[in-house]
Amino acid sequence: MNMSFNLNILLRDNIKNLVPYSSARDEFKGEASVLLDANENAFGSPLAQHYNRYPDPLQHQVKEKLSTIKGVPVENIFLGNGSDEAIDILYRAFCRPQMDNVILVPPTYGMYEVSANINDVPVRKVNLTADYELDMENIAEAIDTNTKMIFICSPNNPTGNSINRKDIETILTYFPGIVVIDEAYINYSRHKSFTQELAEYPNLVILQTLSKAWGLAALRLGMAFASKEIVDIFNKIKPPYNINQATQELVLEALNGVDIVNEWIKEAVSERDKLSSDLEKFEQVYHITPSDANFILVKLQEPRALYTYLVSKGIIVRDRSKVELCEGCLRITVGTPEENKNLIAALQQFYK
């Protein structure tokens, strides 16, 4: 338990005093036959299915289904238009522009820094170690009284490894600010989620997504799990109807597919291991970072030339060769067995 954490001190004064927008669907909850309160088009929509009514602003049905799947109470769940919405709200809630700062641990997901820059919040970077773990000593030195948040991606993007759990727990215990753990790839990991630790750490915010293992990237639905008090802050700041009705309906339907998603996860992990094994056979491959995600970071010969060659063959990977600590690397998403075979065949042609 973090005894030095005080949410009220961290929260910006303008957010404390904010009177949130009250939508028509906030003011009336329940069933009615005549809805004349929201200035909607009463005649319907030019579609087979009508979308003329505003959606549930708090997505109760989706949250109840997710609560069952994730084992997290509804009051501890926030849904956003992708995880990026939750990231942006965190900055707006806790960081005063040009005054407060956050700590990032590169190489990591780029939106943490982009969102900081949009919100005019200084970033303090403490690079991961050579084996992509937290540099605990330098993180401690970087923290000052205006450090409001630390972002940790685990499994980490773009490296794929899970961050040492004891190090994360140490930061959660002693850092008086918000600790954000981005678990976008947790479904592929051998390690358990931090979602069951919410009661232990009041400063913990966990980000997850339906864009990866659940295969719903086009629907843009991200999740944040946190204390009820922090979730209330998210809901205070978010736009009134941030998750559209079509997304809510499709996600509800998709959440019935737990079994098939679990099968996809098993297959992706199996293909990840096979792809790593196949890549290791190339003498031009210098290192493959052990991965807990659905991608692998590969250090190899002539990464930029290989990237360009793969593009010419219609195979797109991610060039990370200019990213600090990822020099000479490509990030390769695990595809279907056929896609992975095509990739290996292309590498054989390039390196022959």
Phi, psi and omega in degrees: 000133179270105185281343183269358183280128178224103185299322183296325178289323182290325188292135179296145183299321182294331178282324175302320185269358184294130170263109186292157177296135178254109182277167178301324182280345170283319186283329176240123177238131179136191181257143176208153181267338180232113181250107181235032188250347190239010179056036176278169174279109185289347187273348178118204181228152177281047182222162178299323177251139183279133175234035184276350180257144177296148181279170174300117184293341181244009170050049188301315183296317179296316181297322179296320179292316178296323179302318179293318183288317187270343183071032181237132179301148180306321183294347180258013184243129170242138176247134182231167176285078191078162176296338181299328177295319178296320178300313181297318180296322178302316178298315183291332181281322193243346187245119175283126181305136177065003181243304180275165180221164176232159177250128174244153185235079182294156357286135183205183182298129190289340184290338177300316181285319179300314180295323176299316181294321178299321182268007176059045181248122179300141180249133173249119183261128173237101185303148170298163177287178181299331178261021173064042173245168180291137174270086190298321182295315182284333173296315179300321180289332183281340183285132170227187186293343179258009177279113187262329185215151171234127179258129178229121178261119183210116357302145190275140172252118025253008189275331176091346183275154171276141180280143181309122187295321181296325177296317178297318180297324178297315179295317178301324183284323190250341180278126184279001179258195181276132174250117182257119177252115181269111183251042182304330185250017187298332181297337181265000189268153173279350184258151182281156178290159174276003184299332180278001181257006185301321181291335182279327187234102181291344181265010184269130170234126181248129176256134172223175186212159171260008185277343186257266185301327183278351175065035183238036185302325183289341183274344176055069174231115177248158181236143168234131177248129184198180175300158178303322182296319179287321177299321177300324178292315175307311184291334177290326187267326188300156172299156187304313184239071188281342176244115186289164185296319181298317178298314180300318181294315182292322178295317177303317178294316182295327182293352172281351186261038182303318184297315181291325177297318178298324176293319177298320180298314179300317180293320179297318179295318178297316178293326176300315181293320179293317180298318177300316179298318179294322180291326180298341181285344179277126177292343179277354176267119186269324183200141173237120180288126177306130190245141170247018184240192177258030177209166177227145176260121188238124174265124187211174182285137176051057185299320183291318179295321178295318179302312181298320178297316180298321177301319180296338178264006179078019179247118185250120172242185182248122178278110178248016190292343179259000180278134181302134183075357175240022183305134178078014187248147166246143174259123187243118175288141176286121180261196172289164177307319181293318179296320180293323176297318178297321178297311181298319178298320179294320177295322179297321178292319183293319187266003184291000000 
